[in-house]
């Protein structure tokens, strides 16, 4: 059986943690950010785990 290729679009958007969770970055970070409230900008800061059902669908795209 051949190796699975990584889906590069998924690899840029998601990554797998050491414990196996699939993590994504939050929110609109790129443009029109100046005129958002400071609190809103802060909320879009970190990373968040995806839902378990969605993570199951993503696993074949991120084999490594």
Kinemage of the C-alpha trace (Angstrom):
@kinemage 1
@onewidth
@group {chain A} dominant
@subgroup {mainchain}
@vectorlist {calphas} color= white
{ca unk a 1} P 0.000 0.000 0.000
{ca unk a 2} L 1.471 3.403 -0.958
{ca unk a 3} L 2.114 6.178 1.495
{ca unk a 4} L -0.632 8.765 2.039
{ca unk a 5} L 0.141 12.252 0.830
{ca unk a 6} L -0.492 15.174 3.139
{ca unk a 7} L -3.180 17.575 1.939
{ca unk a 8} L -1.208 20.827 1.906
{ca unk a 9} L -4.246 23.089 2.361
{ca unk a 10} L -5.240 21.179 5.482
{ca unk a 11} L -1.647 21.125 6.733
{ca unk a 12} L -1.516 24.928 6.630
{ca unk a 13} L -4.796 25.325 8.488
{ca unk a 14} L -4.636 22.525 11.060
{ca unk a 15} L -2.011 20.647 13.000
{ca unk a 16} L -2.017 17.645 15.296
{ca unk a 17} L -0.800 18.002 18.873
{ca unk a 18} L 1.275 15.440 20.705
{ca unk a 19} L -1.830 13.974 22.339
{ca unk a 20} L -3.553 13.595 18.958
{ca unk a 21} L -5.922 16.555 19.039
{ca unk a 22} L -6.451 18.496 15.816
{ca unk a 23} L -5.945 22.232 16.445
{ca unk a 24} L -6.861 25.235 14.311
{ca unk a 25} L -6.195 28.951 14.566
{ca unk a 26} L -9.026 31.349 15.241
{ca unk a 27} L -10.730 34.052 13.385
{ca unk a 28} L -10.189 36.942 10.999
{ca unk a 29} L -6.585 37.928 11.615
{ca unk a 30} L -5.457 39.486 8.414
{ca unk a 31} L -7.230 42.658 7.390
{ca unk a 32} L -9.770 45.196 8.700
{ca unk a 33} L -8.461 44.440 12.135
{ca unk a 34} L -7.691 47.995 13.246
{ca unk a 35} L -11.314 48.999 13.590
{ca unk a 36} L -12.328 46.031 15.699
{ca unk a 37} L -12.534 46.382 19.460
{ca unk a 38} L -9.487 45.463 21.518
{ca unk a 39} L -11.431 42.734 23.289
{ca unk a 40} L -12.466 41.173 19.967
{ca unk a 41} L -8.896 41.279 18.653
{ca unk a 42} L -7.707 39.556 21.800
{ca unk a 43} L -10.327 36.816 21.403
{ca unk a 44} L -8.928 35.900 17.995
{ca unk a 45} L -5.513 35.270 19.493
{ca unk a 46} L -4.907 31.641 20.257
{ca unk a 47} L -5.516 28.192 18.912
{ca unk a 48} L -8.547 26.038 19.598
{ca unk a 49} L -9.224 22.304 19.275
{ca unk a 50} L -11.634 21.205 16.555
{ca unk a 51} L -14.748 19.164 17.302
{ca unk a 52} L -14.010 15.436 17.623
{ca unk a 53} L -16.273 14.507 14.702
{ca unk a 54} L -14.565 17.031 12.436
{ca unk a 55} L -11.129 15.910 13.635
{ca unk a 56} L -12.000 12.368 12.559
{ca unk a 57} L -12.674 13.615 9.021
{ca unk a 58} L -9.375 15.532 8.977
{ca unk a 59} L -7.131 12.649 10.059
{ca unk a 60} L -6.676 11.165 6.540
{ca unk a 61} L -5.551 14.573 5.257
{ca unk a 62} L -2.864 14.859 7.948
{ca unk a 63} L -1.191 11.446 8.027
{ca unk a 64} L 2.126 12.533 9.562
